[in-house]
Structure formats: structure tokens, C-alpha cells
Amino acid sequence: MKSVFPNFSRCLLLAGIFLFMSLRAFSLDSKEELAAYMDGLIHSHMKEYRAASGVAVIIRDDELIFRKAYGYEHLASAKPADAGSTLYRLGSVSKLFTWIAVLQQVERGHLDLDADINVYLQEFSIPETFDEPVTLRSLMSHTPGFEDILLKIFIREGESSPTLEEIFRKQMPRRVRPPMKEASYSNHGTGLAQYIVEVVSGKRFETYVEENILSPLGMNHTTFRQPLPGHLKGSMATGYSYQDGVFREKGFEVVPMTGAGGASATADDMAIFLRALLNHTAHDTISLLDSASFAIMREPAIQHANFMNPALHGFIDMSPAHVRIIGHGGNTFLFHSMLALFPEHNTGIFMSFSGEQAAPICNLILQHIVKMYFPASQTDTTLTKLEDDYLRGFAGTYIPNRRPHSDILKIIGLISAVEISVEGEKLRFTDPYGEVHIMQAADSTTFHVEDKNIYAGFERAPGEKAEKFYISDFPIIAWERATGLYNINLHVLIFLATLAVSLYILLVWPWLYFARKRYDKKNRMRNTLPLFPKAAAWMASLLIFLFYIVLLLSTEGNEIVFGIPSSIRAGLILPLAAIPFVLLMVVNNIYIWNTPNLKRLSRIFYLMATIVLICGILQLHFFNLLGWRF
């Protein structure tokens, strides 16, 4: 059991820092105080979230005011991490380079942000599901209306990497909503943009970025190539998971859609990139884009609701209510990065950490930096009180619009659900990082989250329950009320009932049969079920139960995103094989109810077991687990 005091030393350290802060003004002008503050934050968070190494740089007014590496590039050799030479995976921070590449091609007249992207695609096409076409503008703002696909977004080092043509021929995401209506973060949308840059430039994306972004800026220790080129390979920070009290070395993660998350870079190179972004992509005498083109990346595309940050064309608006922050986060399984710009303060931050459990670090450190150096004013946010009945109309389960629809990971939508409940005169919810927040009404559909100084908004028709839920500093996803078959309690009930019925049939029936045969010699007025109906039920239960076991044993951690394990591929035949036996049970029910001298309780149980197993099969169908749907 986890101790209620797991991080006492960290709490003591932070308490000391905050006490010191309260006694004097704290400013970015003091590099010494900034260094001391960052050291305390980073050391404590790396210890808590098991990061093996990390780097951070801060730029202000074109000056590097903080630069430091922490931990070890490689633990076994005790090689310290270095801000100038150690490479970290950028994850989705890579997308910023992709959007710059797109806008460069727009400037050169090769691309049109508002054209149907099918005019640029050669080996495949986007289905015409809706009247409105998918455009580069919608790809840049994460509003193309695609479902999310997680299968095969990573491959293991040494495996053959598919081309973009192969990916989109086999794995074109389904269009589930019209474009430019709602933001839903899409790696495949960025992959399409990468492919389009390759088509119009005639170059592989890795080469294009080197020639048009990295080399002009002097980012000589940054690459989109996977595996890393020889001169950089020896400087890559090792990725680790923390298991059983020790760090375990993991391999290099390859991202097939390179422009969506395949970059690796040093902190010093990212400091150059920060300077360029703070100066409209200009660095020294080089400018990647003209100022008008770069301004597009910061322009709003859509806004989900009042008080919500807009979805931008490239950057993500991560702003709390009182200070503007734009940038991008990036996560692989083993690396976690963030680039954040404070445009009004000419300040930029880049952080990256190695460690499978280290995902929360960047967000937590950014929150502390905001509270320290960019605090909210003391002016109270205007709040209001809502009637209890009206307030209860916001409560419920909400599922993210960023979820798989058509493959066997559909269940992720339900697992990622957010529960909102009423707590007194306020609402309570758990954010995407697992933190619990209390929200108080600012108006009839907007709530203020005090501890982060952000807003949560709802879409709600008069007289109805709320249908949509939004978080202001996370504008790339919307949540929608779970209705109909997207009911977690219903699916838990079906699963438990199917499991219980299967185990009863598999274990209790054989035991009863042998017990009666051996010990029960008296004649009965009512007979038990005949052998044939029992055999059909037993086989159906066995096949469904074995499939549950296969899923349990084959889905350890995040391994499934690298591809469907062979055990699941083989195991998917089990529920299909169970269907004929379930159908036999349906027919057997007719025979059983027309056969005299059978126990009434046995008849009722057989009927209920048939219904439960049918529901279990339908549940597998709902979650795309009938057949090979991947």
C-alpha cells in the first residue's frame, strides 16, 4: 500500500522554496535565483516520477538565462547528461517543424491551405464522407474530423518502417465529423501534412527539414532520421522504465510518421529554435518564414465555447486565464518534452525528460513557473451560483472525441472517460493528468478552476443536460457525454455477468455432474438438462473465457501500439468460434422449454445464460473484437 507521506522530502523542499518566495520578490532577472528554483523543482520532480535524466533551457529577450542537464545520459556507464550534446526525443514537439515546412511551401506557391488535400495526394485519397473537404488548414488546427488511430504509431528499433503511402493505404483514419467543427488531436493528420510536403518538394521529409529548417538555423544536433545517423547515435539519451526498484533500459522508439513525432534534439539546439520562434522564425540573418506566414500558426481556427482557448494553426494555446502561453507538448513512451512560449514576455522554455513514468513532469514544472514568475493578479474572478437541479445537468460521464472508432482499441474511449459530479455548489472533475479539480460557476455554462486559473466550459441546450465538455488550456480535444452503448456501468455489468456465467458453466456444471453420478443415487421427479444443450453452453463459455485470458495476457502496458501481438491475432478466432455454440443454445432453449420433466430452475438458468452470452458476444462486436478489425 502506498504511504500517505511518499514525498515528504519533496514537500519540505518546495515549502522552503515557497516560503522564500513569499518573503521577497522573485524575478527572471536574477539568474542565480532562477537556477536555484529550477534545481529544486526539477530534482524533486525527477525523483518522484522516476526520470533518469532531463534537460531544461529558458530564453528571455533573446538571452539564454537558464541551461542545465540533470541525471545520466546512460546509467550503466554513469555518463552525465549534457545540454549541448545529449539528444532527447521531442515527440509531438516535432509537429512545429512540420507546420513550418507546410507554410514554407505555401509561401512558395506550391500549397494552398484551403484546397482539398486530395489534389496533392497521389497514391491514396481521403474518402468524401462529408461535403466539406479536408484541407491543410484543418490538419494544422487538428480539426479534420478524423478518428484517432494508435495501432502501429510506433515500431521497434530494427523493424522495417512502412512508408507513408503504405500507412495510409492500410490505415486511413475514418472521418467521423465534418472538418473545422471540433478539434480532436490527430497524429495521422500531421502525417498527411508530412506526406504532402514530400510530394510537392520532391524530397523525403527528413532531408527537407535538414535543408530548409535545421541547417539554416544551425541546429546541427537535431535530426528527424530514425535510427539516428552515426555521428549522433552515441549521444542519444537512453530511455528507461522503472520496475521493481530499478531502471530498466529500453530500445529506441521509431515513429513511422516522422513529422508527427520522430525528431531528436539537444537542449542547446532547442534554445536556438526558441529564439527563432520568439523572433518570428528569424535567427541571425536567416528567416524561415515571413512574419505574415508565421502569424498563421498563432491564429485561431475554431473556439469550442466562450472562455475556451482557441485551436490554433500549429501551436497549442496552453494559456491559463491571466497569461498567454503557446507551444507544444510531446510524448513518446520513454521521453516527455515541452516547448512553451510566453509571447507577451518574450520568454521561451524547453524541457525534456527520460523515463516511462515521467510524463507529468513538464506540465507540473510549467505550472510552478507560471505561479512563480507570471502570477495571476489578486482580482477575483466573477463567480455565480447555480440552482441545484440545473447544476446536476452537468454531472455525468464524458468521453474524449479523440478516440479510435474502427479498430480493436475502441475501448480506449471508455477507459479515458472523465467523470463530473456535483460537490456542494460546485463541480468536481479529474483532468487528463489524473488530478482532481473543483470548479465554480462563472456563468450558466462556464466554470472556473481556481487551482490552475483556467476555465471549463460546456455545450448545453436550454432545458437539456450538457452534451459537451471543454477545458480551456487543452483546446485540442473535446469531451462528449457518454450516452447509449457508451455506458461504462453497462459494459462492466455485461463483462462481469458473462464472466460469472462462463465460470459457473465451466466449473460448477462438471462438478455437479460428477457429484450426482457418484453420490446421488435416488430417482428424481424432475430431470436435469440433457447433455447436448449443456455441451453447447460449455463450449461457448470455454471459448469466450479463453479469449478473455488471451486479452489479459497479451496487452501488457503499451505494447499493443507497436502492433497486434500474434497471440491476439490467433485469439480473435475464439469469439468467432463461440458464435455457432451460442446459436445452438438459442435453438436448445426451444427444445428445453418443450421437454417435460425438466427442472424449472435449470430451464430459467439456461435461458438467462443464453441471453448473457449473447450480450457478451455483442459487447465484443461493439468494441471491434469480433473478427480481425485492425
Buried (B, 14 or more C-beta within 10 A) or exposed (E): EEEEEEBEEBEEBBEEBEEBBEEEEBEBEEBEBBBEBBBBBBBBBBEBBBBBBBBBBBBBEEEBBBBBBBBBBBBEEEBEBBBBBBBBBBBBBBBBBBBBBBBBBBBEEBBBBEEBBEEBBEEBEBEEEBEBBBBBBBBBBBBBBBBBBBBBBBBEEEEEBBEBBEBBEEBBBBBBBBBBBBBBBBBBBBBBBBBBBBBBBEBBBBBBBBEBBBEBBEBBBBBBBBBBEEEBBEBBBBBBBBEEEEBEEBEBBBBBBBBBBBBBBBBBBBBBBBBBBBBBBBBEEEBBBEEEBBEBBBBEBBBBBEBBBBBBBBBBBBBBBBBBBBBBBBBBBBBBBBBBBBBEBBBBBBBBBBBBBBBBBBBBBBBBBBBBBBEBEEEEEEBEEBEEEEBBBBBBBBBBBBBBBBBBBBBBBBEBBBEBBBEEEBBBBBBEEEBEBBBBBBBEBBBBBBEBBBBBBBBBEEEEBBBBBBBBBBBBBBBBBBEEEBBBEBBEEBBEBBBEBBEBBBEEBEEEEEEEEEEEEEEEEEEBBEEEBBBBBBBBBBBBBBBBEBBEEBBEEEEBBBBBBEEBBEBBEBBBBBBEBBBBBBEBBEEBEEBEEBBEEBBEBBBEBBBBBBBBBEBBBBBBBBEEEB
